[in-house]
Amino acid sequence: MEMKYFPAVDINDAPQKGVKKVTLTYTGDSGKEEAIIFLAALPQGLTAFSSVCSHLGCIVDWDSQKEEFVCPCHGGRYDINGNVIGGPPPAPLDNLPIETRDGKIFVGIKV
């Protein structure tokens, strides 16, 4: 697998606070594929996280009321920094690299 960068959002559409869910569409070995990622506006800047729970690979979602990522499968919970705060996940959410070019935010994923 190699790291490839895909356009996520225009710079003006990146979150200024909180978390934004983004679906990246790309062509992989199996044809057209999608990856769900999260862009989080943190004090240190914009960060991207994988949506894949580190427990068993389910897809997490952002709960804006509780301000945490929640896994629907086994109750794993992560804070806005992707760190485990509850449940069975053994590790934080994967942090994904970000590049800014041509007025867009690109996120790196292994394909």
C-alpha positions, 0 to 999 in steps of 0.5 A: 500500500502506498500513501496517496493524497485526495482532495477533501474540501476547498480551504474555505469549506474546512471547519473553523471549529468542531468536526466535519465528516468528508467522503473521499472518492477515488479509483483503487485496485477494485475500481471506484472506492470511498473512504470516510474521514473526519476533519477536526479544527483543533487549537494546533490546526486542522487535523484529519482522522480515519473513521475506522475504529481501532477495535474491530474496524467499524466506522465511527461517527461524530456526536456533536452533542457529546463532542466525541467520536462514537463507534456503534459496534461495541461502544468505543469512544474517542475525544476530538483529538482521536484519543480513546476515552471509553470502550474496547478500542486499543489505540487512538484513531489514525491521524491522516496527513494533510496537504494544502494546494491549489486552494484545496485540502488534500488528505493522504490515505493508504491505497 
